[in-house]
Amino acid sequence: MIGEKEQQLSKPEKAEPSTEHTPIELPQKSSEQRRAECLAELDTELERLGEVLQSPEEFQQISDEKEAGFRDKVAELEKGLGIVLSDESRGMIHKRMVAEPIASFRQKAEQVGRLQEEKENLKKMERIQGILSPEDYKTFVEIIGNEAGSVERIFDPANTFLHTANNAVFDKMLESGVILTEGESQKTPGASFTDGNFPEAISFQLIYDNIAGGGKEKALNSESYPEQLGGTLAESFVQYFWENHPEKAKQYLFELAKKIPAEELAILGLSEGQEVSSFEDALKIGTFFTPRPKEGFGVTIVYDSKKKDELGIGDSKTTGLQKFFEKRSLLKGGVPISEASTILVSRSRIGEIRSKLKEHGIAGVEVRASEEMDARRIIEKVS
């Protein structure tokens, strides 16, 4: 008996079942899966809404029909009642027969327009994902802040003036507090700015951002995808003038080619006095004068166009093709850095520039990633 008792005591106790709940980990959906679901939802909603009025002509036609129906109805009522309807009565009938239906048509058209835009943005993101490397696409999504293709959060050059410099030059600007507009270092009169409303403003500014050194350390560089984006930055810039101002472009580049030594022209496959008759020749001449990239990184200083007069920014000193995109300031004493609205630098340098601005007592200037310009260019160039 004692032996049996000892055997029972020596047996291991049965473990109590655990009451702790272990959550089931579901696999995260990929960006492709999320995008496909959103596209399916958009298609369902668009199908539900059906056909809508799109063009101004269609709206005018339905509006005319509603107005005619309103006039007929008023005439019918006045004839049947034997009275002239008051303005108030006419207004109520017009609201019901014309104003409200037209407003409903417009509201529905706007809703469909928004949904179609969302769908196109998602389709564009699909194409962009197919173009960029996985790492660059991840960075691209981080920069724009969404997977829906909206650019509302990133830098928009519209209604701004931009000036790009190497970080070493920017440090000197901080010391003086201004972008110089006069002095021995000035090769041309005043300080140069790119008009943000110029169609290729971002391409042009990114050229100089890369020259200033920004291209080497940016987390996203659109210049890495020339074939998929319709050409290099330089090609995009030259192409604009070749297509939109061909004669002025040919003449300007012909004069510019005169400054190239004969031996350099020969290397380019050109000869002295040769007319610029092809885009390829135009590109050779245009890129010949592009400076080599510098050490360091690029800093782009942005001013709101509302301060144009205050900062003395105008086009009185610009000539040739520069008149289409370049503005200059001759403001005595220089253009104050403190009046800038935004400064763009590579994402890894944002903290450094914020600290420098603080050291120099400059507040109220937003510091953003220059990669936002690359992201916007990618969205604009991907058709």
N, C-alpha and C positions, 0 to 999 in steps of 0.2 A: 504493500500500500504506500509505504513511504517512498519507495522507488518510483511508483507511478506518479506520485505528487511532484517529485523532483523533475520527472520528465515533462510534466505539464508546465511547470514553472520555467523550465529551460527552453520551451518552444518560443520562437519569436512571435511577438504580437502582430496581428494583422494591421497593416497601415490603414488609417482612416482615409476615406476618399477626399480628395482636395475640393474645397468649396471655392477656390480662387478661379475666376473666369479668365481664360486666355483668349484675347480678341483674335479674330481671324483677320489676317493681313491680306487685303485684296491687292492685286497688282495695280500699280498706277497706270493710268491711261497715257499713251504717248500723245505727242502733239498732233500727229496724224489722225489718231482716233478722236480726239477732242474736236479737231477741225471738221472731220466727217460728220460728227453728231450735230455740230452747229449748222453746217451746210444743209443737212437733212431737215432741221427745224425751220430754217429760213425758207427752203423750198416749199414746205408744208404751209407756212404762213402766207407766202406769196400766191400759192395756188388757191388758198382760201379767199384772199382778197380779190383775185381775178383781174380782169382787164381794167385799166384806169386811163383817164385822159392824161396825155403826156405833153403834147406841144401847145404853145400859146394859141395856135390856130384852132386846135380842138376845143380849148376852153372858150375861145371867142365864139365858135360855132354854137356850142351848147348854151352859152350865155344869150346869144341872139335868139335862139329858139325859145328859151325860157321867158325872155322879155316879150316876144311876140305872143306867147301863150298868156302872159299876164295882161297884155293890152286887150286881147280877145275876151278874156274873162271879165275884165272891168266893163267893157262895152256891153257884154251879155247881161251883167248884173244891172247896169244902169238902165238898159232897155227894158228888162223885165220888171224892175222896181219903179221905173218912171222917175228916178231921181239922179242927181249927180253925187257920186260918192265923195265923202270928205277926204281930206288929205290923210287923216289918221287911218281911215278904213283902207284907202289905197296902200298906205304904208304897211299895214298888217298883211294884206294880200300879197304884196310884193315880197315881203320877208318870207312868207310861207312858200310862194311859188318860184321865187328867183334867188334871193339872198341865201337862204338856208341850204337849198340844194347845191348851189355853186360852192358854198363854203365846205359842204360835206365832200364834194368832188375833190376840192383842193386838198383837204385834210387827208383823204384817202391816197391821193397822188403823192403827197409828201411822205406818208407812211411807207408806201411802196418804194419810193425813191431811196429812203433811208435803208430799207431792207436790202434793196439791190446793191447799194453802196457797200453795206456790210458783207454781202456775198462776194462782191468783186474784190474787196480787201482780203477776205479769207483765201480766195483763189490766188491772189497775188502772193500772199504769204506761202502758199503751197509752191509756187514757182520759185520764190526766193529761197525756200528751204532746199529746193533741188539744185540751186546754184551755189550756195555757200557751203563751206565745210561744216561738219557738225559743230565744231567748236565756235566758228564764226557765227553760225545761226543762233547758237545759245546766247552769245554776246549780243547779237542783233536784237533778240527778244528782250534781253535785260535792258538794253539802251532805250528802246521805244516803250518799254514798260507794259507790253501786252502781246498776246498771240493773235489778236484780231486784225492787226495791220493798221491800227489808228496811229496817226502822227501828231495828235493833239498835244502830247506831253513833251515833244522834242523841239529843239531850236528851229525857228522859222526865220529866214533872213529877210522876209518881206518887211518893207518900211524901216530898214536899218542901213547903217553904213559900217563897213568892216575894214579893219586895218590889222594885218598880220606881221609879226616880228619874231625873230629868234629870242629865246629866253634871256640871253645875255644883253641884248638890246632892250628888252622889256625891263630888266633890272635897272638900267640907266634911266629909263622913262620913270620908273618909280622914284628914283632918287631926285629927279628934277620935277616930277609930278605931272609931266606933260609929254605928248607926242610932239616933237619939234617940228616947226613949220619954217624955220630959217636957220642959217648957220653954214659953216664950211662943209659939214657932212651932207648937206642937202644937194643931191645931183640935179634935182628938178625943183621948181618953185612949189613951196608948200608941202603939206602932208597929204599922202595919197589914201583914198578910201574907195572901196568897192561898193557900188550901189546894189543893195540887197534885192532890189526889184528887177535887176538884170536877169534874164532867163537862165543864164549859166553862171550866176553869182557863186553858187556853192562849188561848182567845178573849178572856177578860177581861184577861189579862196583856198580850196584844198591843195591846189598846185603849190601855192605859197606856204601853206601849212607844212606840206611835205618837204619843200625846199628848206624851210626854217628848222627842219629836223623832226617834225612831228610824226612823219610817216613811219619812222623806225620803231617807235615804242607804243603806237596806238593799238588798242585791243581789237579794233576793227578798222580796216583800211580798204575802201572801195576800189582803190587802184590795183588791188590784187586780182580783180575780176574784169579785165578789159574786154574780153570777148563777149562775156555774158551781159555787160552793161553798155554795149554799143561803142566801145572804144576806151582809150585811156582818158585821163582828165584833159590832157592837151588836145586830144582828138575831139572831145566833146566841145571844147572851147572854140577851136578853129572851125569845126564843122558848123557851128552856129553862124559865124560870119560868112562862111562859104555859101551857105544856103540862103541866108536872109539879106546879106549885103555883099553880093559877089563882086561887083565892080570896084567898090571901095576897098574890099579885102585884097583884090588883085593889085590895085595901085599901091596900097599901103605896104604890102609884102614885097612888091617890086622895089620900092624905095628902100625898104629894110634890107633887102638882099645886097644892095650896093655897099653896105657896111661890112659884109662878110669877105674876108681875104680870098683871093682867087684860088689858092691851094685848098682852102676849106670848102669852097664851092665845088671844086672838083671831087672832093671826097663825098660830098652830098649828091654827086651826080648832076650838078647844075653848072651853068656857065655864066660868065659876066654878061649883063644886059639881057638875059633870057627872061621872056615873059612868064608870069606865073599862070599856067594854063590848067593845072590839075590840082586836085585836093592834096595829093601825095606831095607835090612840090611845096604847096602852101604849108603843109605840116612840117616839112623839113626845115623851112625857113623859120617858122614860128618856134619850133622846139630848139633850134640852134642857140637862141638867145636866152633859153631857160637856165638860170644859174644852177650850179651843182648843190646838192643838199649839204647843209651845215651840220656841225656838231651841236648837240643840245636838243631842244624841242621848240615847237611852235606855240605862240601865244596870239590868239585873235581877239582884238578889242572891238566891241560892238557898241555903236551909238544909235539911239532912237532918232529916226528921221525928223521927229517933231522939234529936235534941237538943232536942226540944220542951220538956221539963221544965227542962232546963239553961238554956234561953234564955227561959223564962217565957212561952212561946207557948201561948195558950188562947183560949177563946171567951166568957169571963166578961163581956167588955165589948162584945160584938157584939149588935146588935138587928135586928129586921125581917128582910128577905130576906138581909141580910149574914150571918146565922147559918149559911146554907147554904154559904158560900164563904170568909168572912173570919175570920181569927184575929188576935189582938192580943197584944203583949208589953208588960208593964209593968215589965220588968226594970230594976232601979235602976241608973242609970249608962248604960243603953243596950245594944243588942244588938251585940256585937263583929263587925266585918267579918271579922276573922281566923278566926271560927268558921264562915264560909260554906263550902259545898262547891264552888260554881260561881258564876261571874259571866257573864252573857250580854250581849253587845254586838254591834252590827252588825259584819260580818266585817272591814270595813276598819279597825275600831278595836281589834281584838284586841291588836295589838302595843303600842298606846298604853296600854291598860289594864294589860297585863302589866308594862310599865315603871313605871307608877305604883304598882302593888302592891309591886314590888321596892323602889322608892324609900322606901316606908313600912314596909319590913320585914315585909310580909305574904307568907308562903309557904304552899304547899299548897292554894291556891285555884285551881281549873281555870277558864280563861277560854275560853268557847266562843262561837260565832256565834249571835246571836238569831234569825237566819234559820232555825235548826234548829226553832224553835217554829213558824214559818210552814210549813216543809216538813212537819212532823208534822200540822199542822192540814189542809193540803191532802190528805194521805193519808187522814186520818180523815173528811173531808167528802165526798170523791169516792166515790160508791157504785158 
